Amino acid sequence: MNIQLIEGEFKSSDAFDLINQMIQVKIKFHENKITKSELEEDIKAREAKIKRLQRDLFELRNNISSKTGGIKLNVKINIE
């Protein structure tokens, strides 16, 4: 099953806003799991995922800010 979440061309600020909001939801998901977990390994793994997402978001901000014109986004969820 595939779900098409985003498809189209967007202004760079709108593209960043969409991606930022999606990443923030994923970060919040991991933060909620951390507060409920008692396993140190799970907490460390989720903290690492959060740091990676934050790093990716920072790189994305730098990359998108240098773009002029529209940015094409094609975001799908593929459920196997």
Secondary structure, DSSP 8 states (H G I E B T S, - for coil): -EEEEEEEEEEHHHHHHHHHHHHHHHHHHHHHHHHH---HHHHHHHHHHHHHHHHHHHHHHHHHHT--SEEEEEEEEE--
